[in-house]
Amino acid sequence: ITYNAAISACEKCGQWEQALKLLNSLQEANLTPDNITYNAAMSACEKGGAWQEALRVLQQGLENGLQPDTITYNAAISACAKGGQWQWALELVAAMRERGVPPSVITYNAAISACQKAGQWERALQLMAEMPELGLTRDTITYSAAVSACEKGAQWRLALHLLHIMEEQAVPRDRIVYNAAIAACGKGRQWQWAMRLFQYMQDSNIAPDPITYGSVVNACERSGEWECALWLLQDMQDSNIA
């Protein structure tokens, strides 16, 4: 219990190296780590961006008889997501399925995020499509990651389609998802759609930030709408948004 508490404390502070030292010390003292121990150690690695170490901890645990649960896999997949390791993330999702470990919304959100960071928009949408079949409810984080994946793949139509589904299913839309959709429209030279989304944000009482303005200005510039771009820059200045 003392070791678990210490490793959990390291996890909360992102001190993954110290967490791994404690894990090794525990084993050297002939004490048996449990799920809580391994999960906390992997979470520490995830917070520290050490995805390789998180996978090593998981492998070590499996070799020592660990029976991984949903939290175990979520920690490992989240670590892979932070490192943009989409292939490893998908392998871990498949491993969960093989072991009969039920995935959660967090599992899929992390895997979709991993695909998003690597520009694997098709994989991201495939994962998203699996969620209802597993009884998992897609939330704002799910859609934000999927829309961001579409933005990276310059799939502006799909990004808008996902926003429409969010509205239909009453999933709250936040600044992150709007920014990603606007950026996708910018890549597709769809300045009018970018401006519409910019207006929808404000109508929904979601304040634009510098990223929002930058994405809309970029959309206007790509389409040669320099007057619109200048108006946005002036509006940004008038709104005291740095």
NORKA-V916193 format. One record per residue. SS is DSSP state (A for helix, B for strand, O for the rest). BURIAL is 1 if it has 24 or more other ideal C-beta (glycine too) atoms within 12 Angstrom, else 0. Layout:
SS|BURIAL + SS|BURIAL
//
This chain:
O|0 + A|0 + A|1 + A|1 + A|0 + A|1 + A|1 + A|1 + A|0 + A|1 + A|1 + A|0 + A|0 + O|0 + O|1 + A|1 + A|0 + A|1 + A|1 + A|1 + A|0 + A|1 + A|1 + A|0 + A|0 + A|1 + A|0 + A|0 + O|0 + O|0 + O|0 + O|0 + O|1 + O|1 + A|1 + A|1 + A|1 + A|1 + A|1 + A|1 + A|1 + A|1 + A|1 + A|1 + A|1 + A|1 + A|1 + O|1 + O|0 + O|1 + A|1 + A|0 + A|1 + A|1 + A|1 + A|0 + A|1 + A|1 + A|0 + A|1 + A|1 + A|0 + A|0 + O|0 + O|0 + O|1 + O|0 + O|1 + O|1 + A|1 + A|1 + A|1 + A|1 + A|1 + A|1 + A|1 + A|1 + A|1 + A|1 + A|1 + A|1 + A|1 + O|1 + O|0 + O|1 + A|1 + A|0 + A|1 + A|1 + A|1 + A|0 + A|1 + A|1 + A|0 + A|1 + A|1 + A|0 + A|0 + A|0 + O|0 + O|1 + O|0 + O|1 + O|1 + A|1 + A|1 + A|1 + A|1 + A|1 + A|1 + A|1 + A|1 + A|1 + A|1 + A|1 + A|1 + A|1 + O|1 + O|0 + O|1 + A|1 + A|0 + A|1 + A|1 + A|1 + A|0 + A|1 + A|1 + A|0 + A|1 + A|1 + A|0 + A|0 + A|0 + O|0 + O|1 + O|0 + O|1 + O|1 + A|1 + A|1 + A|1 + A|1 + A|1 + A|1 + A|1 + A|1 + A|1 + A|1 + A|1 + A|1 + A|1 + O|1 + O|0 + O|1 + A|1 + A|0 + A|1 + A|1 + A|1 + A|0 + A|1 + A|1 + A|0 + A|1 + A|1 + A|0 + A|0 + O|0 + O|0 + O|1 + O|0 + O|1 + O|1 + A|1 + A|1 + A|1 + A|1 + A|1 + A|1 + A|1 + A|1 + A|1 + A|1 + A|1 + A|1 + A|1 + O|1 + O|0 + O|1 + A|1 + A|0 + A|1 + A|1 + A|1 + A|0 + A|1 + A|1 + A|0 + A|1 + A|1 + A|0 + A|0 + O|0 + O|0 + O|0 + O|0 + O|1 + O|0 + A|0 + A|1 + A|1 + A|1 + A|1 + A|1 + A|1 + A|1 + A|1 + A|1 + A|1 + A|0 + A|1 + O|1 + O|0 + O|0 + A|0 + A|0 + A|1 + A|1 + A|0 + A|0 + A|1 + A|0 + A|0 + A|0 + A|1 + A|0 + A|0 + O|0 + O|0 + O|0 + O|0
//
